[in-house]
């Protein structure tokens, strides 16, 4: 059932130990591999030295990140900008490091390649975690003082769910069959395409999954247990409601309506409450 949340202040300048720890892990994921590669290339490939170099730089990175960014104000500011997504992208720069490491001669070559791969994965995963944490803090701060808040959970419309199911099946099956065929036929250069198809199918499977929506004066919060994001009313232009679909249309470019919020009204307990809040902010079409 739709409910109205009580007003709650969020002190945006207080320490935030969890966010600081996430920032620290991200910094460590970027710095520790490159520092260890530097020692391997310029000094020694002894396992003990490399281990303590990686551990020491990683620990220092966690401490520095925790100390420098462990405040809620930093998380809120980061979560408010699209530039936050540069964090996981930065980890992919290690891909160039992998290519450069192949030119390293001697025992350090394998170490450099392995650590470059570790840095790419660590930066991507750590950066993504950093973005999710920042978005969650920003959503919490934005909605803290918002009035007339209505909460409900729903999935995408039945038609969208059916199309997504067929698309996921086609991508997963095509990617799996193609990958197997590339092994038999020896087409190694095409394997990345089949990996991409399988990954795309896995990602698409969650596109119409159930999410929790909070409709408030500040905007619309779209949330899952791990990620919450607020979209202000300025990002939308109108809404429509039929028996099969509640659609909140995004302003600007939205190819085939993919950027719109398309919801199943049959799963919303109090459609009238949701419609009342939408009517206060958007024209109905």
N, C-alpha and C positions, 0 to 999 in steps of 0.2 A: 504494500500500500504506500502511496505517496506520503511523505512526511515533510515537515518543516523543521529545519535545523535551528538550534539556538545560536545567537550571535556569540562568536568566540574570537578574542583577540589573539594574534600571533606575533610575539615579539621578534621582529625581523633582524635585530642586531644582537641576539643572544648567541652564545657558543653552540655549535652543532657538531658534536663529537663524531657522529656517524658519517655525516657528509665530509668532514675533515679526513676521516679514515679512508673514505672512497677516493678522495682527491689524492691522498698519499699513496694509495695503491696504484693509481694511474701514473703518477710521477715515477714511482719505482719501476713500473712496467716499461716505461720509456727509457729511463736512465741506466738501469742495471745491465741490460744486455749490451748496449753500446760501450759502456765502460769496461765490461769484461772482455769484449772483443778487442778493445784497445790494448788491454794488458796482454792478451794472447798474441796479438800481432807484433807489438813493440818490445815485449819483455820476456814472458815465459808462457808455456802451455801446460805447466804443472797443474794437475787437477786440484790440489789443495789450495793453491794461490788463487786460481780462478773461482773456486767455490766461495772462498771468503771475500773475494772482490765483489762477486755478485751479491752475496748476503749483506755485506757492509754497505754497498751503494744502495741496495734495495731498502734496507732499514733506514738509512739516512733520507732517502726519497720519501718514505712514508712519514717520517718525523717532520720534514720540511713542509710537505703538502698539508699535513694535519695542522701544523702551526700557522701556516700562511693563509689557508682557506677554510679553516674549520669554524666558520661563523654563518649563521642563517642568512644574513644580508648578502653574502657572496653567493650562496646557493640560489636565492630569489632572483638576484640580478642575472645570473647565468641562465636560469630557467626561463627568463623573459625574452631571450634573444635566440634567433635561429642560428646564430654563429656557434651555439653550443655544440652543434653536430660536427664541428671541425675537430672535436676531441677524439672521437673514434677514427676519423679520417686520418688524423696525424699518425696513428699507429700503422696505417698502411704504407707510410713512407719507408718503413723497414723493408717493403718489397724491393725497393731500389737497393737496399743494403744486401739483400740476398744475391742480387745480380753482381754487385760490387765484390761480395765475398767470394764468388766463384773465381775471381781473379787473384785471390790470395794464394800464395804458394806454400807448400810445406804442411806440417801438422795443424797449423792454425786455420787452414781452409775449412775443414769439416766443422770445427768449433764455431767459426764465424757464420757459416750458413745456418747451423742449428740455432744459434743465439739470435740471428736476424729473424728467423721464423718465429722464435719465441717472443721477440719484441713485437712483431706484427700482430700475432694473436693476442698477446697481453694488452697492447695498446687498443686494439679493436674492442675486446671484451671490457677492459677497464674504462675506456672512453664511453662506451655505451652505458655502463653502469653509472658513470658520472652524470651523463645527460638525463637518465631516468630519475636519479635522485634529485637533480636540480629542478626538473619539471614538477616533481611531486611537491617540493618545497614551495615553488612558485604558485602552484594551484592552491595549496593550503593558505598562503598569504593573501592571494587575490580574493578568495571566497570568505576570508575571515569576517569581514564586516558587511557581507552582502545580505540583503533582505529578500523576503519572499522566495525562499529556496525550496524546490521540489525535487525529490530524489526517486529514481525508478531504475529498474534493470530490464533490458530487452536485447534481442538479437536483431540482425538485419531482417528485412522482409523475406517471406517464404520463397519468393521467386529468386531473390539474390542468393539465398542459401542453396537452392537447387542448382543454380548456375555455377556457384563456387565449388560445390561438390563434384560436378562433372569436370570442371577445369582442373581441380586438384588431382582427380583420378587420371586425367589425360597427361598432365605434366609428370606425375610420379611414375606412371607406367611407361610413358615415352622415354623419360630419363633413364629408368632402370634398364629397359630393353636396349636403348641406345648405348649405354655404358657397357653392357655385356657384349653387344655386337662389336664395340670398338676394341675390346680385349681380344675377341676371336679373330677379328680382321686386322688387328694391329694398327688401328687409326688412333694413335695416342694424341695427336694434335686436336682431336675433336672431343676429348673427354671432358674438357672444361665446360663445354656446352651442355653435356648431359648432367654434370654436377650442378650447373646453374638451373636446369629444369627441375631437378629434384628439390633443390633449395627453394625455388620459386613456388613449387607445389606445397611444400611444408609451410612457407610463409603465408600463402594464400588461404590455407586452412583456417587461419585465425581471423581473417578479414571480416567475417560476418558472425563471429562468436559473440556470446553475451558480454555486454559491458554495462557499467553503472553510469548513469547520467544524472548530473545535478544541474537543474535549470534555475538560474538566479539572476538578480539584477546586474551582476558583474559579467555574466556571460554563461556559456555552457561548458561544464566540466565533463570530459569523457574519461572514464577510468576503468582500469583492470586492477587486480590485486597488487601488481608491481609497477604500474605506470598510470599517472593521472595528468591530464593536460587541459588547461582552460583556454577556450576560444572566445574572445570578446564578441559582443554583438556586432561590432563594426565589421567582423569577418563574414557576416551573413546578410542576405538581402531580402529573404522572404521564407515562408513555409507553406506547406500544403498538407492536408489530412484527408485520407480516404479510408475505406474499410481495410485496405491491404497495406497501406504505407503511410507513415509519418515522415515527411521529408523536410529537412531544414537546409535551404539552399545556400551554398557558399557564394560570397560576392566575388566577382572577377571570373577568371578562367577556371572552369571545372569540366574537363573533357568527359562526355557521357555521364555527367553527374557523379563521377567517382570521388570528388572531394566533398560532396554533400553528405549530411547525416541522413541516412536512410534507415528507418526503424520499423519494427513490427508493432503496430498499435494494439494488437490482440494480447500482447504480453504485458501491457502497461495497465496497472490496476485502476488508476484514476486519470483517465485521458482528459477529463474536463479540467483538472487542476493543471496539467501540463499545458493544455491549450490556453488557459487563462494567462499564464506567465508568458507564453509565446506571443499572445495577442498584445501584450503590453510593450513589446519590443520590436516585433516584425509584422509586416502586412501579410495577410493570408491570401494565397492565390490558388 
